[in-house]
C-alpha cells in the first residue's frame, strides 16, 4: 500500500494516478475552456449544471482512472451510467487530453483505443469508431487543436494532424496532415495550411465556413455539358448544310455565287 493525499491506496491504483495535473485540475480546465468556445456559456455554475458534454468528460475522467487501475467492470459501469445520463458514450479506455470540449454532447461515441490530444473540440453526433474486430489500436487519434463538426465519422486507426478541421457529416477514413480542412464522403482535403486563417492563441471554431466540393464538381460538369451542347449544335448545323447541298446543288451553287458577288 502507498499513500496518496493521506489516504492508503492499492499499488495498481497508485500506478494509474497521473504524474501531471491532478484530476481536479483537469476538470477545472475542462469547465473553464467552455466559456472560450461557446458564447452561450454565461457562467461556470451554469456550465457545470447544464452542459452534458462537461458532465460526460467529468464522468470519463473518473472511469478512465478506474480502467487504468485494472478495475474494468466498475469503469464500464460508470461509463454506462455516464451514457445513460448524458447520451454521450465514451469508453473508459479512451485517452483524452486536457481542455476537451463536447458541444451539446448528444450522440457522441468515442471508442476504447481512441486518443485525443489537448484543446480538441467535438460537436454533437461525432463518432470516433473502429473498423476492425482485431484487438489493439483500432480507433482514431486526434492531435492538438482538432475541431470535428457535427455528425462527422472518423473511422479506423488513423491520425488527424494537429489543428485540422473536419466538416459536418464528413466521413474520414484516412489520416490527414496538420492544419488542413477535410470535407465529404469520403473526406478530402479542401483547405491546405496556406489557406487557413490564424487566430492567435484561440481555436478556429468557424467550422461552418466550408467549401462545397460537390457543388463545385456539379458546376464543372454543367460547364462541360453546355460546351458539348454548343459543339453538337454546330456539328448538326454543318450536317444539315451538307444534306441541303446534296439535295439542291443548283440552289447551293447559286447561293454561293450570290455570296461571292457580295
C-alpha positions in Angstrom: 0.0 0.0 0.0 1.1 3.6 -0.7 -0.1 6.9 0.5 -1.9 9.5 -1.7 -3.4 12.6 -0.2 -3.0 11.0 3.2 -5.2 8.0 2.1 -3.9 4.4 1.7 -4.5 3.1 -1.8 -3.5 -0.1 -3.6 -0.4 -0.4 -5.8 -2.4 -0.8 -9.1 -4.3 2.4 -8.4 -1.2 4.2 -7.4 0.3 3.3 -10.8 -2.7 4.7 -12.5 -2.6 8.0 -10.8 -1.4 10.8 -13.0 2.1 12.3 -12.8 1.0 15.6 -14.2 -2.1 17.7 -13.3 -4.4 16.3 -10.7 -7.9 15.1 -11.6 -9.4 18.2 -10.0 -7.1 20.4 -12.1 -8.1 18.6 -15.3 -11.8 19.0 -14.5 -11.3 22.7 -13.8 -9.7 23.2 -17.1 -12.5 21.3 -18.9 -15.0 23.6 -17.3 -13.0 26.8 -17.9 -12.5 26.1 -21.6 -16.2 26.1 -22.3 -16.6 29.8 -22.0 -13.8 30.3 -24.6 -15.6 28.1 -27.2 -19.3 28.6 -26.6 -20.8 32.1 -26.4 -23.9 30.6 -24.8 -22.0 29.8 -21.6 -22.8 32.6 -19.2 -21.2 31.3 -16.0 -19.2 28.4 -14.7 -22.0 27.3 -12.4 -24.4 27.1 -15.4 -21.7 25.2 -17.3 -21.3 22.7 -14.6 -25.0 22.2 -14.0 -26.4 22.2 -17.6 -23.8 21.0 -20.1 -24.0 17.3 -20.8 -20.7 17.4 -22.6 -19.0 18.7 -19.5 -20.8 16.0 -17.4 -19.6 13.3 -19.8 -15.9 14.3 -19.6 -16.0 14.5 -15.8 -17.5 11.0 -15.5 -14.9 9.8 -18.0 -12.0 11.2 -16.0 -13.1 9.0 -13.1 -13.9 6.0 -15.2 -10.6 6.2 -17.0 -8.7 6.2 -13.7 -10.5 3.1 -12.7 -9.8 1.5 -16.1 -6.1 2.2 -15.8 -6.1 0.8 -12.3 -7.4 -2.5 -13.6 -10.9 -2.1 -12.2 -12.5 -2.8 -15.6 -16.0 -3.7 -14.5 -16.5 -0.6 -12.2 -15.1 1.5 -15.0 -17.5 0.1 -17.6 -20.4 0.5 -15.2 -19.5 4.2 -14.6 -19.2 4.7 -18.3 -22.7 3.2 -18.8 -24.1 5.5 -16.2 -22.5 8.4 -17.9 -24.1 7.4 -21.2 -27.5 6.9 -19.5 -27.4 10.4 -18.0 -25.7 12.4 -20.9 -26.3 10.5 -24.1 -22.5 10.5 -24.6 -20.8 7.2 -25.0 -17.1 7.3 -24.1 -15.3 4.1 -23.5 -13.3 4.3 -20.2 -10.2 3.1 -22.1 -10.1 6.1 -24.3 -7.3 8.5 -23.6 -8.4 12.2 -23.6 -6.1 15.2 -23.2 -6.6 18.5 -21.4 -9.3 21.1 -22.1 -11.5 18.8 -24.1 -15.0 20.1 -25.0 -18.1 18.3 -26.5 -20.6 21.0 -27.6 -24.2 19.9 -27.0 -22.9 16.3 -26.4 -25.8 14.3 -27.8 -24.9 11.2 -29.7 -21.1 11.4 -29.4 -19.4 8.0 -29.4 -15.7 7.5 -28.6 -14.1 4.0 -28.8 -11.8 2.2 -26.5 -8.4 2.9 -28.2 -9.2 6.5 -29.3 -6.6 9.0 -28.3 -7.5 12.7 -28.1 -4.9 15.5 -27.6 -5.3 18.8 -25.8 -7.6 21.6 -26.9 -9.8 19.3 -29.0 -13.5 20.2 -29.7 -16.2 17.8 -30.9 -19.8 18.7 -31.8 -22.8 16.5 -31.4 -23.2 13.3 -33.3 -19.5 12.7 -33.8 -18.2 9.1 -33.9 -14.6 8.1 -33.2 -15.1 4.4 -34.3 -13.2 1.3 -35.1 -13.1 -0.7 -38.3 -11.7 -4.0 -37.2 -12.5 -6.9 -34.9 -8.8 -7.4 -34.1 -7.5 -6.3 -30.7 -5.1 -3.5 -30.5 -5.2 0.1 -31.9 -8.4 0.3 -33.9 -9.7 3.8 -33.2 -8.5 7.3 -34.4 -6.0 9.6 -32.9 -6.9 13.4 -32.8 -3.9 15.6 -32.2 -3.7 19.0 -30.6 -6.4 21.5 -31.5 -8.5 19.4 -33.8 -12.2 20.5 -34.4 -14.7 18.0 -35.6 -18.0 19.2 -37.0 -21.5 17.8 -36.1 -22.3 14.3 -37.3 -18.8 13.6 -38.6 -17.5 10.0 -38.5 -13.8 9.3 -38.1 -13.1 5.6 -38.5 -10.1 3.3 -38.0 -6.6 3.7 -36.5 -5.9 6.9 -38.4 -4.4 10.2 -37.2 -5.8 13.7 -37.7 -2.9 16.1 -37.6 -2.8 19.0 -35.1 -5.0 21.9 -36.0 -7.1 20.0 -38.5 -10.8 20.6 -39.0 -13.4 18.1 -40.1 -16.6 19.4 -41.8 -20.0 18.4 -40.6 -21.3 14.9 -41.7 -17.9 14.1 -43.2 -16.6 10.5 -43.1 -12.8 10.4 -42.5 -11.1 7.1 -43.3 -7.5 8.3 -44.0 -5.0 10.1 -41.9 -4.7 13.9 -42.5 -1.7 16.2 -42.4 -1.6 19.0 -39.8 -3.6 22.3 -40.3 -5.9 21.2 -43.1 -9.7 21.1 -43.6 -11.3 17.9 -44.8 -14.9 17.6 -46.1 -17.0 15.0 -47.8 -17.7 11.3 -48.0 -15.0 10.1 -48.0 -13.4 13.2 -46.7 -10.8 15.0 -48.8 -8.5 18.0 -48.1 -10.1 21.2 -49.3 -8.2 23.8 -47.4 -4.4 23.5 -47.1 -2.4 25.1 -44.4 -1.6 28.2 -46.6 -5.3 29.0 -46.9 -6.2 28.6 -43.3 -7.0 31.7 -41.1 -4.9 32.2 -38.0 -6.2 33.0 -34.5 -3.6 34.0 -32.0 -4.0 31.8 -29.0 -7.5 30.7 -30.0 -9.1 27.8 -31.8 -10.8 28.5 -35.2 -14.4 27.4 -34.5 -15.9 28.7 -37.8 -16.4 25.1 -38.9 -19.4 26.2 -41.0 -17.1 28.1 -43.4 -16.5 25.1 -45.6 -16.3 24.8 -49.4 -18.8 22.6 -51.1 -16.8 20.2 -53.3 -20.0 18.5 -54.6 -21.4 21.8 -55.9 -18.1 22.7 -57.4 -17.9 19.3 -59.2 -21.5 19.8 -60.5 -20.6 23.3 -61.7 -17.7 21.8 -63.7 -20.0 19.2 -65.2 -22.6 21.7 -66.1 -20.0 23.9 -67.9 -18.8 20.8 -69.8 -22.4 19.9 -70.8 -23.0 23.4 -72.1 -19.8 23.3 -74.1 -20.7 19.9 -75.6 -24.3 21.0 -76.4 -22.9 24.0 -78.3 -20.4 21.8 -80.2 -23.2 19.3 -81.0 -25.4 22.1 -82.3 -22.6 23.3 -84.6 -22.0 19.8 -85.9 -25.7 19.3 -86.6 -25.9 22.6 -88.5 -23.0 21.6 -90.7 -24.6 18.2 -91.4 -27.9 19.9 -92.4 -26.0 22.3 -94.7 -24.3 19.2 -96.3 -27.6 17.5 -96.8 -29.0 20.6 -98.4 -26.1 20.8 -100.8 -26.6 17.2 -101.8 -30.4 17.6 -102.4 -30.3 21.0 -104.1 -26.9 21.5 -105.7 -28.1 24.3 -108.0 -29.6 26.4 -105.2 -26.5 25.9 -103.2 -24.2 27.0 -106.1 -26.3 30.0 -106.9 -26.4 30.9 -103.2 -22.6 30.6 -103.2 -22.2 32.9 -106.3 -24.5 35.4 -104.7 -22.4 35.4 -101.6 -19.2 35.8 -103.6 -20.7 38.7 -105.5 -21.5 40.5 -102.3 
